Amino acid sequence: MPVPYADLQLQYQNIKGEIDAAIAGVIRDNAFIRGSYVDAFEREFAAAAEVSHCVSCANGTDALYLAMRALKVKPGDEVITTAHSWISTASMITHSGATVVFCDTDDATFTIDPAAIEAAITPRTVGIIPVHLYGQPADMDAIMAIAQKHKLWVIEDCAQAHLARYKGRMVGTFGEAATYSFYPGKNLGAMGDAGAVVTNDAALAEHMAMLARHGGLVKHQHRMEGINSRLDGMQAAILSAKLPHLADWTEARQEAAKVYDAGLNQIEDVVVPEVAPARSHVYHLYTIRHPRRDALAAHLGANGVQTAINYPTALPFLAAYARFAHQPEQFPNAHRDQGQILSLPMFAEITRQQQDEVIELVRKF
Ligand SMILES: *Cc1c(COP(=O)(O)O)cnc(C)c1O
């Protein structure tokens, strides 16, 4: 039986009544842009993310842009981020006017190496964007200590880490602001694009909300030049319908990860994802390393198991950053990982039988 990489259709079928009612409500109430559904989701997500303010926006990429603009990033500023992420994290640094400075990941967790951050700081550094990649929190104690010492802001990119915790504390509550994506495949996903930026700073929240709505919260009163980055009512209603299930879905992902860990960790050449002490991993992705990754992916694919590589080229080596002429030796872990990582099927509804099939195929390989 084929094993899909993710199964959004199955998730929908399980809560079809709730989703269909949510969509029907938005149409009935003509609440397509802003309105009560968006306000309700912002309140509900702020509570779930354990922050006081949630500013919804069009997607997780805009969330990064809004946060940096509100923190008044300017040309000449340098912002430090990880070499291993989705391009948004880096490209929004550039679009907000600053210069992106990449740091290598640590040897085991795919998250930014705090020692590399220290080494990358210059008098022009203004902030750090750690990414809780694949759903595992970055080393926030070390990162916050560096930020305090050098008076830098921190924006946590939580796009893959809804409900993950570091030493018991929710991700997204450490820095000045944190950004979320609700892209359909994320742990909490809309049925289209959606995103949010969260913070405990009321003034910063207001500034970000204004930027997202053409510079004003009151119609025709533009206090600055902003952009149009709205969450639409339909997506908000869908997200509100899904949010009460998120904790259970997260637990199901964590249980599935345990099954993979137990089945895969004795297999030669397979490196299962390592979780650092006191971090809860929410397994947006279950990503292993293997020295013959491409052959393994082909073997799984030929046998009906879908996999993905997140991401095949680490950020410093993308054509988009050719201007920096970065070399593999500068980012040894990220460079090694881009050739070895493989994300296996992972979703809340995955069955034991599907996982056993994946494990057996990896063992045979
Ligand atoms: C998905 C993602 C984003 C961007 O979110 P979009 O909603 O697709 O714009 C940013 N950072 C990371 C780490 C992501 O995984």
The ligand as an SDF file (V2000), in Angstrom:
LIG
                    3D

 15 15  0  0  0  0  0  0  0  0999 V2000
    6.5600   27.8310    5.9580 C   0  0  0  0  0  0  0  0  0  0  0  0
    7.6830   28.6370    6.5090 C   0  0  0  0  0  0  0  0  0  0  0  0
    7.7580   30.0370    6.3860 C   0  0  0  0  0  0  0  0  0  0  0  0
    6.8620   30.8260    5.4940 C   0  0  0  0  0  0  0  0  0  0  0  0
    5.5300   30.6540    5.6670 O   0  0  0  0  0  0  0  0  0  0  0  0
    4.5010   30.9350    4.4370 P   0  0  0  0  0  0  0  0  0  0  0  0
    3.1920   30.9020    5.1360 O   0  0  0  0  0  0  0  0  0  0  0  0
    4.6790   29.8150    3.4660 O   0  0  0  0  0  0  0  0  0  0  0  0
    4.8340   32.2550    3.8700 O   0  0  0  0  0  0  0  0  0  0  0  0
    8.7780   30.7050    7.0320 C   0  0  0  0  0  0  0  0  0  0  0  0
    9.7030   30.0540    7.7470 N   0  0  0  0  0  0  0  0  0  0  0  0
    9.7000   28.7080    7.8590 C   0  0  0  0  0  0  0  0  0  0  0  0
   10.7420   28.0510    8.6870 C   0  0  0  0  0  0  0  0  0  0  0  0
    8.6980   27.9590    7.2420 C   0  0  0  0  0  0  0  0  0  0  0  0
    8.7200   26.6200    7.3540 O   0  0  0  0  0  0  0  0  0  0  0  0
  1  2  1  0
  2  3  1  0
  2 14  2  0
  3  4  1  0
  3 10  2  0
  4  5  1  0
  5  6  1  0
  6  7  2  0
  6  8  1  0
  6  9  1  0
 10 11  1  0
 11 12  2  0
 12 13  1  0
 12 14  1  0
 14 15  1  0
M  END
$$$$
